[in-house]
Amino acid sequence: MKSNKYEILTNRQIALIILSTIVGYGILILPKNAVENAGTAAWVAVALATIYAALVTYMFTYLGYMHPNMTMPDYSQKLVGKFFTFVFVLIYVLQHFVLFILLVKNTGQHISQTVLVKTPTPVIIFVFILVAFYAVSKNLRVVALVCEFYGVTITIGLVIICILLFSQGNINNMRPFLGTYDIKTYFKASLTLSIPFLGMETLFAVPIDKKNGKKVFKYTTIAILFIGFLYILIVESCISVRGTDMIIHYKDALIEVVRSVDVVQLEFLRRLDGLFIIIWIMAVFTTVIMYFYSTVFLLSKCFTKISYKAIAIAIMIIASFCASFIPLDPPDIEKALNYTSYFSTVTIVLIPLILIIFTRVKKHEKK
Amino acid sequence: MKRSRNVLTRIIKTVLLLFALLLSTGCWDYQDINRRTISVAFGVDKVDGNYEYSTEVAKLTSDQGQAQGNIQIPRGYFILSGGKNLEMAKIDYSYKIPLEDFTGGVRIALFGENFAREGIEAYVNRLDNIYGYRKTTAMAVSRETPRDLLQTRVKSDISTGFYIYDMIISLSDIGHTLYRNLGDVLKYIATKEVGFLLPYIGKEGDDIVYLGLAVIKNSKLVDILEGDDAKGVLYLLAEKKPLFSEAIPTEGNKNLLSFRVYARKKKIKTEYKDNRVIINLDITLNADLGYEYYFNPITKEDVKNFEIAISDRVENMIKNSILKSQKDYECDIFQFARHFQIQHPKIFEKIEWINEYPKAQINVSVNTKITSLGFLDPNAKSKF
């Protein structure tokens, strides 16, 4: 495998990569999933899910921190040998590639159903992938810069939209804050929120340097907690505007809620959907480029003889064809996303745990 | 040499980028506003067993002689279509318009009385699933068929749909009606336990007028609330502070005093005792003296009497409208269910609200405070 000379990112960039990768497609389905399973106490379920996500992210950061200036394929080879590393990397490549295609396809369908009704979906998908390819072809630092810039824009935009939604909402819709179910239900509900919290596994393609120091833990944890806060804002603002009875009927509850308010005081910006769709596409775009980058990077680690750019071009072409011409309807994509999220127990819990155990054992041996 | 080539590639790139930006606006979806049929209001009714759509379409090219720089939407033109069911009526509509339909501009949806009595749920669900319709589309019930109403020529010569919409918005701003949009109606229908109210409008002479509130139970029109009954409801429900003028007589009916009354606080507390729902409504009113019919001194005692008189009057209005909802409609049009659900979520799951509400004990207590007697001093001593 290639020697490891990586571009080093700052802590802030790593935190914003996590934030912008996780926040994406999931915010559309989040309110429905949370409310359907936990009623008005949806925020409890989101908070619990945030805690799981923070723990998982801690594991990824720990692995990066313990093996400075290395990515997963590098240290995994040291820990578990070439064969298992190859298997692990292939699993991640497969998952990231599938997620990448599903997200692009889904976003394309959404855009063509809502904004660009007559534009053929393959065209939207191709343009999307082409732009993502341009960012990915410039390697990690550019991807990180895009995430940095977009991450901040997405956060500010979403917070503003949520505040505007709250201004049109009614606090009675949000009560009773603690719901009517017992704590078991909330734990169960929090497990159904895995899709909106997927994305930290792309950290395996991001090296952490010694320079980052211990502070990197603080940054990544804060990033996840902030995502949790943002998600709670989104869920609660949706509930405050439309109430739980209505939200459970909409698969894309957030868009429906944004379209159902009219902030008269904003004059020409009174309809928020234009603003929201821009921010949402930006959010999905950062998720997509991170999965794209991760797929290409991990593959380039497996096939050292082929250049990074060549792999990027190949993936772009394959992805464009797959996303455009595999006949997947929205329900199929939903199913596929659910299966991928079940599968992600392997990629975000099992494999990192194995690697951590091996790291601890090796460390112990050295002593 | 190399440098000049670099400059050249840069120029080519810039030009290509500019062209790409200019030519790809809206991709396949670019369509000029003149090439669309923009509907601003529509109504649906059932006439002789057929569904009837009446649509007002915005006219973008103004008539000759119309004042330039007119900021309000000019009168549109009217299209009538119909069919045995909603789908056929819609197809008939699309056969009658010259350009592609654009529904994002619809301000108000009217339901004819016949149609509303049959039930609006199916139609509301239909609107919910048509992407173009905004959830903020206002909804109202009309006494005359929408065909008559939308063809009424408004005196100020603006679009009839806009006129009705503006009327509802401005009246709801001062608490005289309730503005309910598609999103609200969907929410009420999703909460199966409650009924709701829509503005009720009609035509008197050549004018379009607001008449009262239409009571909708199980998404069917059951009655119209007018006058004091509607007032009682509005004191309870209007989100903006409802403001009414109440003329209160003095002792012996010698004088009348007009007060502006508005609800400052509404407290709703619920209980469940002996298998019965108890709802306690605590309403605090503020009243300002508008004017006296005849200028007379007002003592402190008078003020207290007026406070009691106003409280009694409003209390009666509210009690009557609640009684009507319990006995006549057997339907919770005030959405008390939500308050009960918040305060006693576990009991709410066990009981059938639809059966409990008509039997519920609802206590109303209204307290009034006269905050101002205005700037005129009725107690001035006129010695000279």
Interface residues (C-beta under 8 A of the other chain):
Chain A: Q113 T114 V115 L116 V117 K118 T119 P120 V123 I124 N172 N173 R175 P176 G179 T180 V241 R242 G243 D245 M246 H249 E256 R259 S260 V261 D262 R271
Chain B: G26 C27 W28 D29 Y131 R134 K135 T136 N181 L182 G183 L186 K187 A190 T191 R338 H339 Q341 I342 Q343 P345 K346 E349
